[in-house]
Amino acid sequence: MNKLYREFLKLIEQLSYGLNSYKQIITYADQLAQDVLINKNVERLEQFNLHFPSLLLTIFNAREACQVNSLYALYDLVEQKLLNIEAIQTIIIGLFDFLSVSEEIVKQYHSSEINEDGSNDEEVALSLQCPIYLNYNWNSAHSLIFRLFYCVFCKLEDNKNFLPQEWIRETFLPKLCFYFGDSILLQKTSKCRVDFVTLLAPAAKLLGTESSEELLLPAFQRYMSDSSDVQNALLSQLFTFCKVLSPKSREIVLRDLSQLFSIDMDARCWRQRAVFANQLDLLVGILPMELVNKYLCAYALTFSADKISQVRTNGIKMLSNVLSTFIQVEWRDQKDLWRRRTEHMSDAIPVTSSDASMLTDEEPINLPLTFELLAEIRSGFWRTRSWRRRQSFANLLYLLLRHCLLTPLQFYYLFFHDFMCLSDDDVANVRQYFCLIAQLNRFEEYVGSSVIKRLEQMLVDDNDLEVRHLSKIALGKLDPLLEGLDITRRARGLVT
C-alpha cells in the first residue's frame, strides 16, 4: 500500500472525530483520483468512492457545527468529478433524506406555534423564541444543498451521461419537484429560496413543456411576488424557463411580469433592471410580434432611457431587436413599389422631416407598428437636447446594421436621413457613430458618393481627434489593426 493511500485512511479516521477543513479533503481526493497506483486498483477506487461520501454524510447529519464544511467538501467532490456515478447518487439521496427531516422539523415548529385551543403554551413559546430555521448555519447548509443540486444540473448539461437518465427521471426530479410545491421548509426560509429558484429553469429543461407547466409554472408565479432577492434570482432564469413553456403559458408569465415588476429608474437596484432588460431582450426572439408589442415594447423604451449606462446599453439592444421584429414582420418585399434616385439626395444634410416616406417618389410601404414605434423613438431619443439620448439613438442605428437585424435596403429606406444627420451633431460621441456605421455600409448603390464626401469633409474639418480617426478608417485610408489612435496628436492639430 503506497504512502498516499495510507494518508487517505488516516484522514478518514480523523474525520470520524470532526471536520475542520473541507479544503484538506478535496486536496487528498484530487491526489487520490490522479494517483496511478490507486487508479489501477479497482478495489481501492471503490473504497475511495464509498468511504468519502458516506463518511461526509454521516458527519453532516451528526454534527451541526460541521454541516457547512461537509457540504463544501461534497460540492467540490461533485464539481471536480472526483466521484463515480454511484457515489454521486448516494450523496443526492442522502441530502434529500436530510431535507425530509428538516421539513418535518419545521412542520413541528410551525404546528406548535398555536395550540388547538388557540392559546400559546409558555414552554412552547420559549422554545419558539429562536426557531431552528432562523439559525444562520442551518440556512447556509440548506442553501448549499440547493447549490449542489444546481451543480448537478450544470454537469448534466455538459455531459448527459453524468448520471443515468432513468434515475434522473424516476428519482431525482420527483424528489426535487416536491419542493416546488407547498414545502413549508421553503416558506419559512427566504435565504434558501434565493438558491432554490435557480433550479427552476434547469429542472424545466429536463421535465419538458407539459410537466413544467403543471409542476413548475405555479411555483414560478408564486416566487415572482416574493422578496427582491428571490425576484432577482428568478429574473436570471426568465428566458430559459419561458423557452420551455408553450406560447399560451409564456403570455401568462409576461402578463404577471407586467403586474408585479415595477421599473423605477431612481431606485438603487440598477443591477436588477440590467438583468431584467437582458432577459427580456432574449425573450423578443421567441415571441410573436403581437406579444412583443403588447408587453415588451414599453419596457424597451423605458430601459433605453435609464440613468445607468449598463441598463441603457441592454435597453438599446432590446429596442433594436423589438424594432427589427416589427420591421421584418410588416415589411413587404415589393421591388417596384418604390424607388429612390440618387439625385434626390444632395450632399448637404437634409433638414426637413426625417420620415422616410417624404423622400420617396411613390406610395410608401405600409408599416403601421414600425412607424408608430419610430415616432416614439425619434421624439424621445433623437429630437431631444439630451446628448446621451441622441447617443443611444445613434447606437441603435449602429446595432441594427452591425448585427444584421435589417437589410441595407430596409435601413436606407427607414433611417438614411437620420444616419446623415448624425454627422452634423454638436457632440463628438454622436458623430462618431456616423463613422462607425459608414464602416459597415456606405450605401453607394443608393446615393453614390454622398457618404464618402461627408466622411472626407469630417476628416478635414471635424474638431475631434477620434472622429477624424474613425472617418479615416471608414474611408479605408487607415488599418486600425496596424495603426492605432495617437492621442498626442490632439495638441498638434488635425490627424494627417
C-alpha positions in Angstrom: 0.0 0.0 0.0 1.5 3.3 -1.0 2.1 6.3 1.3 -0.7 8.4 -0.2 -3.3 5.8 0.4 -2.2 5.3 4.0 -2.6 9.1 4.4 -6.1 8.8 3.0 -7.1 6.1 5.5 -5.6 8.2 8.3 -7.7 11.2 7.2 -10.9 9.1 7.3 -10.1 8.2 10.8 -9.5 11.8 11.8 -12.8 12.8 10.1 -14.6 10.4 12.5 -14.0 12.9 15.3 -14.8 16.1 13.4 -14.4 18.1 10.3 -12.3 21.3 10.4 -11.3 22.0 6.8 -13.1 20.8 3.7 -10.1 22.0 1.6 -7.9 19.3 3.1 -10.4 16.7 1.9 -10.5 18.0 -1.6 -6.7 18.1 -1.8 -6.5 14.5 -0.8 -9.4 13.5 -3.0 -7.7 15.1 -6.0 -4.4 13.5 -5.3 -6.0 10.1 -4.9 -8.1 10.4 -8.0 -4.9 11.1 -10.0 -2.8 8.5 -8.3 -1.7 5.8 -10.7 -1.4 3.0 -8.2 -5.0 3.6 -6.9 -6.4 4.0 -10.4 -5.0 0.6 -11.3 -6.5 -1.0 -8.3 -10.3 -1.3 -8.7 -10.8 -2.3 -5.0 -9.1 0.9 -3.8 -11.1 3.1 -6.1 -14.3 1.5 -4.8 -13.1 2.1 -1.2 -12.4 5.7 -2.1 -15.8 6.3 -3.6 -17.6 4.6 -0.8 -15.8 5.9 2.2 -15.7 9.6 1.3 -19.4 10.3 0.6 -20.7 8.0 3.3 -18.4 9.5 5.9 -19.1 13.1 4.9 -22.9 12.4 5.0 -22.5 10.8 8.4 -20.7 13.8 9.8 -23.1 16.1 8.0 -26.1 14.5 9.8 -24.4 14.0 13.2 -22.6 17.3 13.8 -24.4 20.6 13.1 -21.2 22.6 13.5 -19.6 20.6 10.7 -22.5 20.8 8.2 -21.3 23.7 6.2 -17.8 22.3 5.8 -19.2 18.9 4.9 -21.3 20.4 2.2 -18.5 22.4 0.8 -16.5 19.2 0.6 -19.4 17.3 -1.1 -19.9 20.2 -3.5 -16.3 20.2 -4.6 -16.1 16.4 -4.9 -19.1 16.6 -7.3 -18.0 19.7 -9.1 -14.5 18.4 -9.8 -15.8 15.0 -10.8 -13.8 13.1 -8.2 -16.5 10.6 -7.6 -18.1 7.9 -9.6 -21.8 7.7 -10.6 -22.9 5.5 -7.6 -21.2 7.8 -5.1 -22.9 10.9 -6.5 -26.3 9.1 -6.4 -25.5 8.2 -2.7 -24.8 11.9 -1.9 -28.0 13.1 -3.6 -30.2 10.6 -1.9 -28.6 11.4 1.4 -29.2 15.1 1.0 -32.8 14.5 0.1 -33.2 12.5 3.3 -31.7 15.4 5.2 -34.2 17.8 3.6 -37.1 15.5 4.5 -36.0 15.5 8.2 -35.7 19.3 8.0 -39.2 19.6 6.5 -40.6 17.6 9.5 -38.7 19.7 12.0 -40.1 23.0 10.5 -43.6 21.5 10.4 -43.3 20.7 14.1 -42.2 24.2 14.9 -45.0 25.6 12.7 -47.8 23.4 14.1 -46.8 24.1 17.7 -46.9 27.9 17.4 -50.6 27.9 18.2 -52.3 25.2 20.4 -55.6 23.7 19.4 -57.4 25.9 21.9 -55.8 29.0 20.2 -53.6 29.8 23.3 -49.8 29.7 23.4 -48.2 27.3 25.9 -45.5 29.1 27.9 -43.0 26.3 27.3 -43.7 26.2 23.6 -43.4 30.0 23.4 -40.0 29.8 25.0 -38.9 27.1 22.5 -40.1 29.3 19.6 -38.2 32.4 20.6 -35.4 31.2 18.2 -36.7 28.6 15.7 -34.2 26.4 14.1 -35.0 27.8 10.6 -33.7 31.2 11.7 -30.3 29.8 12.5 -27.7 31.2 10.1 -25.7 28.0 9.8 -28.9 26.0 9.3 -30.0 28.3 6.5 -26.5 28.2 4.9 -26.4 24.4 5.0 -29.8 24.1 3.1 -28.8 26.8 0.6 -25.6 24.8 -0.1 -27.7 21.7 -0.8 -29.6 23.5 -3.5 -26.4 24.9 -4.9 -25.0 21.4 -5.1 -28.2 20.3 -7.0 -27.6 23.2 -9.4 -24.1 22.0 -9.9 -25.5 18.5 -10.8 -27.8 20.2 -13.4 -24.8 22.0 -14.9 -22.8 18.8 -15.2 -25.8 17.1 -16.8 -25.9 19.9 -19.4 -22.3 19.4 -20.2 -22.5 15.6 -20.2 -25.8 13.8 -20.4 -24.1 10.6 -19.1 -23.0 12.3 -15.9 -25.9 10.4 -14.2 -28.3 7.8 -15.6 -31.2 9.4 -17.4 -33.7 6.9 -16.0 -32.5 7.6 -12.4 -32.9 11.3 -13.0 -36.5 10.9 -14.3 -37.6 8.4 -11.7 -35.7 9.5 -8.6 -34.0 12.9 -8.8 -36.7 15.0 -10.4 -39.7 13.6 -8.5 -38.0 14.3 -5.2 -36.9 17.8 -6.3 -40.4 18.7 -7.6 -41.9 18.2 -4.1 -40.1 21.4 -3.0 -41.6 23.3 -5.9 -45.0 22.6 -4.3 -46.1 23.5 -0.8 -42.9 23.0 1.1 -43.1 24.6 4.5 -39.3 24.5 4.7 -39.0 27.0 1.8 -41.9 29.1 3.1 -40.0 29.8 6.3 -36.5 30.3 4.9 -36.2 33.1 2.3 -32.4 32.6 2.2 -32.9 29.1 0.9 -35.5 30.3 -1.7 -32.9 32.5 -3.3 -30.7 29.5 -4.2 -33.7 27.2 -4.8 -35.3 29.3 -7.6 -32.1 28.8 -9.7 -33.2 25.2 -10.1 -36.5 26.1 -11.8 -35.1 26.6 -15.3 -32.7 23.5 -15.4 -35.5 21.3 -14.0 -37.9 22.6 -16.6 -35.5 21.7 -19.4 -35.4 18.1 -18.2 -39.1 17.8 -17.4 -40.4 19.2 -20.7 -43.3 21.5 -21.5 -46.3 19.7 -20.2 -44.8 18.7 -16.8 -43.1 22.1 -16.3 -46.4 23.9 -16.8 -48.1 21.6 -14.3 -45.4 21.4 -11.6 -43.2 24.4 -12.0 -45.2 27.3 -13.5 -47.3 27.8 -10.3 -44.0 27.9 -8.3 -42.6 30.4 -10.8 -45.6 32.7 -10.4 -45.5 32.4 -6.6 -41.9 33.4 -6.4 -42.4 36.4 -8.7 -44.2 38.1 -5.8 -41.5 37.1 -3.3 -38.8 39.3 -1.8 -36.5 41.4 -4.1 -33.6 38.9 -3.6 -35.8 36.0 -4.8 -37.1 38.1 -7.7 -33.5 38.9 -8.8 -32.6 35.2 -8.7 -35.8 34.4 -10.6 -35.1 37.0 -13.3 -31.8 35.4 -14.2 -33.8 32.3 -15.1 -36.6 34.0 -17.0 -35.6 33.3 -20.6 -34.5 29.7 -20.1 -37.7 28.9 -18.2 -40.0 30.6 -20.7 -38.3 28.9 -23.6 -39.6 25.5 -22.3 -43.2 26.8 -21.9 -46.0 26.8 -24.5 -46.9 30.1 -26.2 -50.0 30.4 -24.1 -48.1 29.9 -20.8 -45.4 32.4 -22.0 -48.2 35.1 -22.3 -49.3 34.3 -18.7 -45.8 34.8 -17.4 -45.4 38.1 -19.3 -48.8 39.3 -18.0 -47.7 38.6 -14.5 -44.4 40.3 -15.0 -46.1 43.5 -16.1 -48.2 43.4 -13.0 -45.6 42.5 -10.4 -42.4 44.1 -11.6 -42.3 47.9 -11.4 -39.5 49.8 -13.1 -38.2 52.8 -11.0 -35.3 54.4 -12.7 -34.5 56.3 -9.5 -34.3 53.1 -7.5 -30.9 51.9 -6.3 -31.3 48.3 -7.6 -30.0 49.1 -11.1 -28.5 45.6 -11.5 -32.0 44.1 -11.3 -33.0 46.4 -14.2 -29.9 45.5 -16.2 -30.6 41.7 -15.8 -34.3 42.2 -16.5 -33.6 44.1 -19.7 -31.1 41.4 -20.8 -33.7 38.6 -20.2 -36.5 40.4 -22.0 -34.1 41.0 -24.9 -33.7 37.3 -25.2 -37.4 36.8 -25.0 -38.1 39.0 -28.0 -36.6 36.4 -30.3 -39.1 33.6 -29.3 -42.3 35.7 -29.1 -44.7 36.7 -31.8 -44.9 40.4 -32.8 -48.3 40.9 -31.1 -46.9 39.9 -27.7 -43.7 41.9 -28.2 -45.8 45.0 -28.9 -48.3 44.3 -26.0 -45.8 43.5 -23.2 -42.2 44.3 -24.2 -42.1 47.4 -26.3 -42.7 49.8 -23.3 -40.0 48.0 -21.3 -37.5 48.5 -24.2 -38.2 52.3 -24.4 -38.0 52.6 -20.6 -34.7 50.7 -20.2 -33.2 52.7 -23.1 -33.8 56.0 -21.2 -32.4 54.7 -17.9 -29.9 56.8 -15.9 -27.4 53.9 -15.6 -25.2 53.2 -18.6 -25.4 49.4 -18.3 -29.1 49.5 -18.2 -29.3 51.8 -21.2 -26.9 49.5 -23.1 -29.1 46.5 -22.5 -32.2 48.5 -23.2 -31.0 49.8 -26.6 -30.0 46.2 -27.6 -33.5 45.1 -26.6 -35.1 48.0 -28.5 -33.1 47.1 -31.6 -34.5 43.6 -31.5 -38.0 44.9 -30.9 -37.8 47.3 -33.9 -36.3 44.6 -36.1 -39.1 42.2 -35.2 -41.7 44.8 -36.2 -39.9 45.6 -39.5 -39.3 42.0 -40.5 -43.0 41.1 -39.9 -44.5 44.2 -41.6 -42.0 44.6 -44.4 -43.3 43.5 -47.8 -40.8 42.8 -50.5 -42.3 44.6 -53.4 -39.3 45.6 -55.5 -41.1 48.1 -57.8 -43.3 49.6 -55.1 -40.9 52.5 -54.6 -37.5 53.6 -56.0 -35.1 56.2 -54.7 -33.0 58.1 -57.1 -29.5 59.3 -56.4 -30.4 62.9 -57.4 -33.0 63.1 -54.7 -30.2 63.1 -52.1 -28.0 66.2 -52.1 -24.6 66.3 -50.5 -25.9 68.6 -47.8 -27.6 67.2 -44.8 -31.4 67.3 -45.2 -33.1 69.4 -42.6 -36.7 68.6 -43.4 -38.8 65.8 -42.0 -37.0 62.6 -41.1 -39.9 60.5 -42.2 -38.5 58.2 -44.9 -41.8 58.4 -46.9 -41.2 62.1 -47.5 -38.2 61.2 -49.7 -39.9 58.6 -52.0 -41.4 59.0 -55.4 -44.2 56.5 -55.0 -46.5 55.2 -52.3 -44.6 54.3 -49.1 -44.6 50.8 -47.7 -47.2 50.4 -45.1 -45.5 49.6 -41.7 -48.0 50.9 -39.1 -46.5 49.5 -35.9 -43.0 50.2 -37.1 -43.7 53.9 -37.9 -45.6 54.3 -34.6 -42.6 53.0 -32.7 -40.2 55.0 -34.8 -42.2 58.2 -34.0 -41.8 57.4 -30.2 -38.1 56.7 -30.6 -37.3 59.8 -32.6 -39.3 62.1 -30.3 -37.8 60.6 -27.2 -34.2 60.0 -28.2 -33.3 61.8 -31.4 -35.2 65.2 -31.3 -34.0 66.0 -27.7 -31.4 68.2 -26.1 -30.0 65.3 -24.1 -26.8 64.2 -25.9 -26.9 60.8 -24.0 -30.3 60.1 -25.6 -29.1 61.1 -29.0 -26.1 58.9 -28.5 -28.4 56.0 -27.6 -30.3 56.6 -30.8 -27.1 56.5 -32.8 -26.1 53.3 -31.0 -29.5 51.9 -32.0 -28.8 52.5 -35.7 -25.3 51.0 -35.4 -26.7 47.8 -33.7 -29.3 47.4 -36.4 -26.6 47.2 -39.1 -23.9 45.5 -37.1 -26.0 42.6 -36.1 -27.7 42.4 -39.5 -31.1 43.0 -38.0 -32.1 44.9 -41.1 -31.1 44.6 -44.7 -29.2 47.6 -46.2 -32.3 48.4 -48.2 -34.5 48.5 -45.1 -32.0 50.6 -43.2 -31.7 53.0 -46.2 -35.5 53.4 -46.5 -36.1 54.0 -42.8 -33.0 55.6 -41.4 -30.8 57.1 -44.0 -31.9 60.7 -43.2 -31.2 60.1 -39.5 -27.9 58.5 -40.4 -26.7 61.6 -42.3 -27.8 63.9 -39.5 -25.5 62.1 -37.1 -22.5 63.6 -38.8 -23.7 67.2 -38.0 -24.4 66.6 -34.3 -22.9 69.0 -31.8 -21.5 66.2 -29.7 -18.5 64.2 -30.9 -19.7 61.0 -29.2 -22.8 61.1 -31.5 -20.8 62.0 -34.7 -18.5 59.0 -34.1 -21.4 56.7 -34.8 -21.7 58.1 -38.3 -18.2 56.9 -39.0 -18.8 53.5 -37.3 -22.0 52.9 -39.4 -20.1 54.0 -42.6 -17.5 51.3 -41.9 -20.4 48.8 -42.2 -22.1 50.2 -45.2 -21.7 53.5 -47.3 -24.9 52.9 -49.3 -23.1 53.7 -52.6 -25.7 51.8 -54.6 -28.4 54.2 -53.4 -26.7 57.6 -53.0 -23.5 57.3 -54.9 -20.6 59.1 -53.2 -22.7 61.2 -50.7 -21.5 59.3 -47.6 -17.9 59.3 -48.9 -17.9 63.0 -49.4 -19.3 63.6 -45.9 -16.5 61.4 -44.5 -13.9 63.3 -46.4 -15.3 66.6 -45.1 -15.2 65.3 -41.5 -11.6 64.1 -41.9 -10.6 67.6 -42.8 -12.9 69.8 -40.7 -14.0 67.9 -37.6 -12.5 69.3 -34.4 -12.5 65.9 -32.6 -9.5 63.7 -32.9 -11.4 60.4 -32.6 -14.0 61.4 -35.2 -11.2 62.2 -37.6 -9.5 58.9 -36.8 -12.7 56.9 -37.4 -13.6 58.8 -40.6 -10.1 57.8 -41.9 -10.8 54.2 -41.1 -14.3 54.4 -42.8 -12.6 55.7 -45.9 -10.2 52.8 -46.0 -7.2 55.1 -45.6 -6.1 53.5 -42.3 -5.9 50.0 -40.9 -6.9 50.1 -37.2 -5.0 46.8 -36.6 -1.8 48.3 -37.9 -2.1 51.9 -36.7 -3.8 52.9 -33.5 -5.0 56.3 -32.3 -2.2 58.5 -31.2 -3.7 60.9 -28.6 -0.5 63.0 -28.6 -1.7 64.4 -31.9 -4.6 66.1 -30.2 -2.5 69.0 -29.2 -0.7 69.2 -32.6 -3.8 69.6 -34.7 -5.5 67.5 -37.3 -4.6 63.9 -38.0 -2.8 63.7 -41.3 
